[in-house]
Amino acid sequence: MRRALLIFFVIMLLANVVLVPSVVFAKTTVALGSRWNVDADEQSYDESLADHIVAAASAAEYKTYDLYGADTTTDNILSAASAFDDAGSDDTVFYIGHGDSEYVWHGIFYEEQWYIRDDAGNHVHDEDIYPHSACRNVVLTFLWSCRQGDVIGDWHWSGTPYGMPLAWLHTNDLSNDGYANPDGNGYTFIGFHGPAPYLTNTDPQFTEGSDAAYPLYSFAVEFYSALFGYYTNQRDVNEALDYAAIKVWGVRFSDCVLYTGYNTPLGQGRMVVYGDGDLLLPTG
């Protein structure tokens, strides 16, 4: 009798072990950042932001990759376009570092392509990223880098894709103002048309109305906190943009300097939101 009971309890224990699943992450967040030609003070805030994004995403039960610095290699940037092929979707990517555009030879013509830099300063072009995003796992990409929101993108005469929104989200069917007119398609790109300011920029146009030492850094931190529901209620993209702008400048995103535009020695710039500003990320 005792032996039978022992066998019964062993079987039940094994059944429970089998039936209790391990944690499975159905969503991924990747934080990338290049230190190339970035001063030490800015690097410290860039890294702090990447750490904050990963902490907020991890608390929302995302699998996370904090790749700021040496791990922001060309290969890892390309892999981020598929969220490292992790199972599931609803993935997000953040990058901070230098970017621009240049003309690339495509056999017959030089055609304009946009690029960001890896940590060694190598150019990673939109045309290189595009094949890796075919799975369309990534639903939100935020590139804090010059000119990455200049265009949504299309295909050149040569058939080469161009434009970072197209490259990362694998579609150019995106509202050209996802903040004012969200398209409801579930994919969002945030970037900059023209030059992007450093997180540590303290020009009066960024500090006016704010008590923060570095308002742009604080804006990015508050945005991701609201996006993932980290120490505050979770909000969709547009609500998170409003929340961050109100926390930092006391006005909604539509009235803050990032949306209305600013001036730099390199020209005028502004933050752009393409696609679906109503995107609400799954958490938990």
C-alpha positions in Angstrom: 0.0 0.0 0.0 2.8 2.4 1.0 4.7 1.6 -2.2 1.6 2.2 -4.3 1.1 5.6 -2.6 4.7 6.5 -3.2 4.5 5.6 -6.9 1.3 7.7 -7.1 2.9 10.8 -5.5 6.0 10.4 -7.8 3.8 10.3 -10.9 1.9 13.4 -9.7 5.1 15.2 -9.0 6.5 14.4 -12.5 3.2 15.4 -14.1 3.3 18.8 -12.4 6.9 19.3 -13.5 5.9 18.6 -17.1 2.8 20.7 -16.9 4.3 23.8 -15.4 5.7 25.7 -18.4 9.0 27.7 -18.3 8.8 31.4 -19.0 8.4 31.9 -22.8 9.0 35.3 -24.2 6.7 36.1 -27.1 8.1 39.6 -27.6 11.5 41.1 -27.8 13.1 44.6 -27.3 16.5 45.5 -28.7 18.5 48.6 -27.6 21.4 49.5 -29.8 23.8 52.4 -29.6 27.0 53.5 -31.4 29.7 55.4 -29.6 31.5 56.4 -32.8 32.4 60.1 -32.7 30.2 60.7 -29.6 31.7 62.5 -26.6 32.0 60.8 -23.2 29.2 62.8 -21.5 26.7 62.0 -24.3 27.8 58.4 -24.3 26.9 58.1 -20.6 23.4 59.3 -21.2 22.9 57.3 -24.3 23.9 54.2 -22.4 21.7 55.1 -19.4 18.7 55.4 -21.8 19.5 52.0 -23.4 19.6 50.5 -19.9 16.3 52.2 -19.0 14.6 50.9 -22.1 15.7 47.3 -21.4 14.7 47.6 -17.7 11.2 48.9 -18.7 10.8 46.2 -21.4 12.0 43.4 -19.1 9.5 44.5 -16.4 6.8 44.1 -19.1 8.1 40.6 -19.7 9.9 41.2 -23.0 13.1 39.3 -23.8 15.7 42.0 -24.0 19.0 42.7 -25.7 21.1 45.6 -24.3 23.7 46.0 -27.1 24.8 49.5 -26.5 28.5 50.1 -27.4 30.8 47.3 -28.6 27.9 44.9 -29.2 26.3 47.3 -31.7 28.0 45.6 -34.6 26.8 45.5 -38.2 25.7 41.9 -37.7 23.7 42.7 -34.6 22.0 45.7 -36.2 20.9 43.5 -39.1 19.7 40.8 -36.7 17.7 43.3 -34.7 15.5 43.8 -37.8 14.1 40.3 -37.2 14.4 40.7 -33.4 17.1 38.0 -33.6 14.5 35.6 -35.0 12.9 35.1 -31.6 9.5 33.5 -31.7 6.5 35.8 -31.7 6.1 39.4 -32.8 5.2 42.7 -31.3 9.0 43.5 -31.0 10.7 46.9 -30.6 14.0 48.3 -31.6 15.8 51.4 -30.4 19.0 52.8 -31.9 21.0 55.9 -31.0 24.1 57.2 -32.8 25.1 59.0 -36.0 23.4 58.6 -39.3 23.0 60.2 -42.7 22.5 59.4 -46.3 24.9 58.9 -49.2 24.8 57.9 -52.9 25.5 54.2 -53.5 26.5 52.7 -56.9 23.8 50.2 -58.1 25.3 49.1 -61.4 23.9 51.8 -63.6 23.2 54.8 -61.3 24.2 56.2 -57.9 21.1 56.1 -55.8 20.5 57.7 -52.4 20.5 55.3 -49.4 20.2 56.1 -45.7 22.5 54.6 -43.1 23.3 54.4 -39.4 26.7 53.5 -38.0 27.8 50.5 -36.0 30.1 51.1 -33.0 33.2 51.0 -35.2 31.7 53.7 -37.5 30.8 51.4 -40.4 27.8 52.4 -42.5 24.7 50.1 -42.2 22.4 51.0 -45.0 18.6 50.7 -45.3 19.0 48.3 -48.3 21.1 46.0 -46.0 18.5 46.0 -43.3 15.4 45.5 -45.5 16.0 41.7 -46.3 16.2 41.0 -42.5 12.8 42.5 -41.7 10.8 40.3 -44.0 9.3 38.4 -41.0 7.8 41.8 -39.8 8.3 40.9 -36.2 9.3 44.4 -35.3 6.3 46.7 -34.9 8.0 49.7 -33.4 11.4 51.2 -34.4 12.8 54.4 -32.9 16.0 55.7 -34.4 17.5 58.6 -32.5 19.8 59.5 -35.4 20.1 62.3 -38.0 17.9 62.0 -41.1 16.5 58.5 -40.6 13.0 59.9 -40.9 13.7 62.0 -44.0 11.6 59.6 -46.1 9.2 56.7 -45.5 10.8 54.9 -48.5 10.2 53.1 -51.8 12.2 51.3 -54.4 14.7 52.9 -56.7 14.7 52.4 -60.5 17.3 49.7 -59.9 14.8 47.9 -57.6 16.8 48.7 -54.5 14.7 49.6 -51.4 15.5 52.8 -49.7 14.3 54.6 -46.5 14.7 53.4 -43.0 10.9 53.1 -42.1 10.6 50.7 -45.1 13.8 48.9 -44.2 12.9 48.2 -40.5 9.1 47.7 -40.8 9.2 46.0 -44.3 6.4 48.2 -45.5 5.9 51.8 -46.8 2.2 51.7 -46.2 2.5 54.1 -43.3 0.7 57.3 -42.4 3.1 60.2 -42.9 1.9 61.6 -39.6 1.1 58.8 -37.3 0.6 61.2 -34.4 -2.0 63.4 -36.0 -3.4 60.7 -38.3 -2.6 57.1 -37.0 -3.3 54.5 -39.7 -4.3 51.7 -37.4 -2.1 49.2 -39.2 0.0 48.2 -36.1 3.4 49.4 -37.2 5.2 52.6 -36.1 8.5 54.3 -36.9 9.8 57.2 -34.9 12.8 59.1 -36.2 14.1 62.6 -37.2 13.6 64.6 -40.4 16.9 66.5 -40.6 19.4 66.6 -37.8 18.7 64.8 -34.5 19.9 66.6 -31.3 22.1 65.0 -28.7 20.3 63.8 -25.6 22.5 66.3 -23.7 21.7 69.3 -25.9 20.9 72.3 -23.6 20.1 74.9 -26.2 17.3 77.3 -24.9 14.9 75.9 -27.5 15.0 72.5 -25.7 15.3 73.8 -22.1 12.6 76.5 -22.1 9.7 75.4 -20.0 11.6 72.5 -18.5 13.2 71.9 -15.1 15.1 68.9 -16.3 18.9 69.1 -16.6 18.7 67.4 -20.0 15.2 67.6 -21.3 15.7 65.4 -24.3 17.1 62.6 -22.3 14.2 63.0 -19.8 11.7 63.0 -22.7 13.1 59.7 -24.0 13.1 58.1 -20.5 9.5 59.2 -19.8 8.3 58.0 -23.3 9.6 54.5 -22.8 8.3 54.4 -19.2 4.8 55.1 -20.4 5.1 52.9 -23.4 5.9 49.8 -21.3 4.0 50.9 -18.2 7.1 51.2 -16.1 6.3 53.0 -12.8 3.3 54.6 -14.5 0.2 53.4 -16.4 0.9 51.9 -19.8 0.0 54.1 -22.8 -0.1 53.7 -26.6 2.6 55.5 -28.7 0.8 58.8 -29.0 -0.3 58.8 -25.4 3.3 58.0 -24.4 4.6 60.9 -26.5 2.1 63.3 -24.9 2.9 61.9 -21.4 6.6 62.5 -21.9 6.2 66.0 -23.4 3.9 67.0 -20.5 6.3 65.7 -17.9 9.2 67.5 -19.4 7.8 70.7 -21.0 4.2 70.9 -19.6 2.7 70.7 -23.1 1.4 67.9 -25.3 3.7 66.4 -27.9 1.9 68.4 -30.7 3.1 71.6 -29.0 6.6 70.6 -28.0 9.8 71.6 -29.7 10.4 68.1 -31.1 7.2 68.0 -33.1 7.0 71.7 -34.1 10.7 71.8 -35.1 14.0 73.3 -34.0 17.1 74.8 -35.5 20.7 73.5 -35.5 23.9 74.5 -37.3 23.2 71.6 -39.7 19.7 72.9 -40.5 16.1 72.5 -39.3 15.0 69.3 -37.7 11.9 67.7 -36.2 10.8 64.3 -34.8 8.5 62.3 -37.1 6.1 59.6 -36.3 5.1 57.4 -39.2 2.4 54.7 -39.2 0.2 53.9 -36.2 0.4 56.2 -33.3 -2.4 54.2 -31.7 -0.1 51.2 -31.3 -0.4 49.7 -27.8 2.3 47.2 -27.0 1.4 44.0 -25.3 2.8 43.6 -21.8 2.8 40.9 -19.2 
